[in-house]
Amino acid sequence: MAIYLKQGKAQEEIAQNDAQISETVSQTIKKIEQEGDAAVRELSNKFDKWNPEQFRLTDEQIEEIVSSVPEQTIEDIKFAQSNVKRFAEEQRKSMVDIEVETLPGVILGHKNIPVNSVGCYIPGGRYPMVASAHMSVLTAKVAGVKRVIACTPPIGGEIPAATVAAMHMAGADEIYILGGIQAMAAMAVGTETIEPVDMLVGPGNAFVAETKRQLYGRVGIDLFAGPTETLVVADETADAEMIATDLLGQGEHGPTSPGALITTSRKLAEETVEEIERQLQVLPTADVARVSWEDYGVIILVEDEQEALVEADKLAFEHVEILTKDPDYFLNNMTNYGCLFLGPETNVAYGDKVIGTNHTLPTKGAARYTGGLWVGKFLKTCTYQRVTEEASVYVGEYAARLCQLENFAGHAEQALLRVRRYGKK
């Protein structure tokens, strides 16, 4: 039986925080709907101290910004984007259009059609998430999206040059220096100067995530992404230093980022707690990581890898590192996760920044029903059908009876009209 050696905050307290955020977002969206650009400018000035002549960067501005980025940074971005693009292209190849004759004269098919326009959010603030440009903008372009716009907030009143370079290199058609709720709402609702999009994607803080949630339906979204989550599943073959490093390395994302350890070894669990405390004494981002671990950290002691699997699937975390003697057991059997990191040689940071899998992943249990952002999220699989006259008569007789069974007289007449018209020939 699984034993919780450490638990995080109660769900009731978390829900109270979520309710406050929800109200703020709702009011802000209404304000932007009513006031357009004026509201966007007021909010940008209030929250980011950012009030430029226009929020969209011109081609000349982009060229100047990109040229200011160090050559090594440009090369690093190119390396990451080449990996993301390569994997996304292979994923796209796996999605094929089909057409099949299911009955004589009955032709059915589907086409994978890209969404026409997408708005990508690239987080900034304390952490300018350059990698999110690759994951959203570049993946959308590989999918074939015609118009991809991207927003990122200013940092300390300055334009984040490396982020802009990554957005441009990824293929963004429009780049806006705009953050938070105002960026998300402006892209979805549209203003006098920002044409609305059909879909919103990208990670962000709690306010950004809630904005996406409230706008869902008006526009499509990639997924509901809350605070980042990291689970390490470990047995006696793992070491505490690596576990502590990987949990705290993700805990620095924010003070509400859950980190969990499921282990078959009580000794390893105790050593990990000690190692976490040691590392928090020297980690530059310990002010954030400590809060995330103390408030949201979880340690679960289990009997064996079978019980570890059960508990891991219950958590359904975003990132799951497998540090056991047989990682493939979890690859072959685990069903609820955003992305798996198999073995000690890899880690979540690789997935977040450079290796090629997408870092926009499901949180808050959403891994039970969805995967992360990928090429397929930007594609609509749309069906079509065509039939011959003979097939229409044959299918029509079945259709009419089935419609009448449900009391749909008008539906039945659609079928019977074809039976009468084409059956006479």
Secondary structure, DSSP 8 states (H G I E B T S, - for coil): --EEEE----HHHHHHHHHHHHHHHHHHHHHHHHHTHHHHHHHHHHHH----S-SB--HHHHHHHHHTS-HHHHHHHHHHHHHHHHHHHHHHHH---EEEEEETTEEEEEEEEE-SEEEEE---TTS--THHHIIIIIHHHHHT-SEEEEEE--BTTB--HHHHHHHHHHT-SEEEE--HHHHHHHHHH--SSS---SEEE----HHHHHHHHHHBTTBEES----S--EEEEE-TTS-HHHHHHHHHHHHTT-TT--EEEEES-HHHHHHHHHHHHHHHTT-TTHHHHHHHHHHHEEEEE-SSHHHHHHHHHHH--SEEEEESS-HHHHHHH----SEEEESTT--HHHHHHTSSS------TTGGGT-----GGGGEEEEEEEEE-HHHHHHHHHHHHHHHHHTT-HHHHHHHHHHHHHHHT-
